[in-house]
Amino acid sequence: MGWQYTPPVEDVLFYLEQCTDLIGEESTNQITHDLARAILTEAGRFAADVLVPINGELDRIGARQENGCVITSPAHKAAFDAFVKDGWIGLNLDPEWGGQGLPSAIYAAALEFWHTGSLAFAMGNLLTVGAVETIARHGSEEIKETYLPRLISGEYSATMALTEPSAGSDLNTIKVKAVPLNDGSYAVSGSKIFISYGDHDLTENIIHLVLARISGAADGSKGLSLFLVPKKIPTDDGLATNHVTCVGIEEKLGLHGSPTCTLQFSDSGMSRGWLIGAPEKGLMAMFTMMNTARMAVATQGVAASEWAYQQSLEFASERKQRHGESPVAATESGIVGHPDVQNMLLSMRALASAGRCIILELAEAIDRTHSTDCDTAQAQAKVDLLTPVAKAFCTDSGIQSGSLGIQVHGGMGVIEHTGISQVWRDARVSTIYEGTNGIQAIDFVCRKLAILSAESVNRAVGEFADISHQLTGSRNALMADAGRLLSDAVTALTRSLTVLADYRVSRRKLASLSIATSALRQFALVAGCAYLGKAALATKSGLAPHHRRYRTDLCFFANAFLSEVTALERVIARGEGILGQLKGDLKLA
């Protein structure tokens, strides 16, 4: 069963133009409204016209392994070739190496559209972008010249190779080894698992960024180094085999079109790698790619919410069924008129909008870290604060929306031919990779709030408070009510941040760890509502469709989700709470 995707181009353009200074005649990036519209319209067209039609095929056919080679579906290869031909890979990358140098916010919006079209397809390209940024920042000039133009042109693609059978999120136990060779390269040996796009037939070469331990290096994560290990080594005569072998493709819950591979290095010969960055500084270099990927994965969550909403709205408008209180004949009324269905549809839409606003704020801050016209330290503090928030909140929302989408479809939701179950299946892994959402929460509470200055955190909360005060004074009664709800939520968040600071000062580590997920969720709910309010305040009385969406989503979000904030305040105030009392009985560490 197909569905018609309408990319939210106008919503994105409105936010970027009215709530940031990234586009418009006064833009510091010299990105005009017409240029931004043209780029995003074409990105959306590619998603709707090329990716949506093949998404079901990528799910059904997936990737297979034949004679040691990983084969993707014919539609996948054709779509990738079109993607490369249109120049989409280098959208936000450095023009020095063949990129277009556009703002991160434009890329983030386009990536959301492509993920909505096909999560499995867009997954591979985000890894290549992250690898390019990592090599550009940490690689030698020779490596940059050899690989960056080919990655941006689409001749090569890239992966992030961290996970091992005995080392998932805990990178301290990585066992892949690197032995120095006389020519400056290293012999890399060992295996990595769960490597997205670890092998495929889309490009002529694949570059693996591999965390490994040089012989004699320190134990733990501090002893790790980062290596570029190509599937094939570029030579004057072409490409030479480098003995990187895919020994299996994982059979996953979703994302069937994204080949997730187990890779063996140095199985039948020497796998050579080249150092990226300084020895034993690999984790620092890898975080360049990880943080880029975390924002990109956040767009997957928004895409899943938007996908679920649009597909469910289409179904609910066509599905005829009278509800208990309605006198309208079953043949005349779609279930879109049912209050419960309306609640689910508006939940999906509001979660998508709030997540999109958070990502655009994060992307704008990333762009400002490279600007000479603003305080880059302030911008970096906002990036640090919002990165774990965006990744966790948006992906949690994507799974929630996928589940709601199935519910709207009723019994048809669990029948594969409707396609709605694929939303949930494809989105489910997003809370796990690039650092589980529990790790994002620990990073937020135990690192970001601890490392960032009180001024940086207060600046963010102060912006939320200012938006709530402006909303409260609105002539629109519903917006004013949303403002009052947001004001109460900001007050609760402020009290919780004080409690979290007390936990750090008193070194109550168990308390901080126990409520980390609640604390991140609380901050995200307030941030999402505040940024929706920022957009709603910028709308005009004429109310174009995207104006109405921001106002509606703000009002619904404030009423449906902000009540969680006060409940989470109680959880945070209890600290380790019941966990502290029961851990002995449950034999928890």
PyMOL commands that set and color helices and strands:
alter all, ss='L'
color gray80, all
select helices_A, chain A and resi 9-19+33-61+74-85+95-97+104-117+119-138+141-153+171-173+221-223+282-318+335-337+339-368+376-414+416-418+420-431+437-451+454-472+477-505+509-514+516-538+545-561+563-573+577-582
alter helices_A, ss='H'
color red, helices_A
select strands_A, chain A and resi 64-66+69-71+156-161+177-180+186-196+205-214+224-230+232-235+238-241+244-249+260-265+271-276
alter strands_A, ss='S'
color yellow, strands_A
deselect
rebuild
show_as cartoon
